[in-house]
Amino acid sequence: MAVELTNINEKAEFQESLRKKSMSGEDPIVLLARSGLSMPSHVAIIPDGNGRWAKKNGLPILEGHNKGAKVLENLLDDLENIPDIKLITLWALSVDNLVKRSEIEVSNIMSLAESMIDRLLPSIKARGNKFLHIGDVTKLPKSLQEKLINAQDETSQNKGKTIRIGINYQGFQEDVALVNAAIEQFSTFGRRPSSRADIEDLKRISQTPHADFVIRTSGEQRFSGFGAIAEQAEFYAPSTLLPDMTSLDWALALSEYGFRDMRFGGRK
């Protein structure tokens, strides 16, 4: 208990210092990067709260999505200052969103996604980063499909950070990929997967990298079918709506990871 209380006190002191220095004009992300705190290699973001932000401010939902997209673009700029973060997954639109939202809202989100890719691609290329799309591309407008494929092709050889954006994505798609990988392995080698190691090998084949840390904005405490990507991740849900998230908010959220005591089923 004493160790846990010490950790809590250290976190509170660190976060308070981060707030004060940020108010004095220092960059909270740079401060975090220099702090020596452990950072996740793969951080996944479930961006939530655009609609509620728009309603709270008496604005159309599209304005909430526009503001949220800008926040995510700024976040990618910020994360460039944290070398330990190698993989960033942004879950922009789920399969459920696609079928349960109004046609007008979905159409606006698709147009916004195209504009976002146009704005992001030059900086992704300039930084030597790689762009990947996850999700079912076949249900997306042809123009968006082309932009996603082009962004992947133009950055496929880059060795920097990997930026993955999930549009029409849901965790069950990983399950389908895993099953197909298992079928392929059985037909090739004549044996079925029978151990945890086999499953992990299949996940690598089907390109399902585990997240170390999942952040869901707006305070919602659920993964919403994010899938195997989140199965061993630390989870944090700041109450702030996505369009209100600042560099300080992201730094505070990421600092949570640095103070977590990860045991993965063992004891220390």
Order of alpha helices (4+ residues) and beta strands (2+ residues): alpha-alpha-beta-alpha-alpha-beta-alpha-alpha-beta-alpha-beta-alpha-alpha-beta-beta-alpha
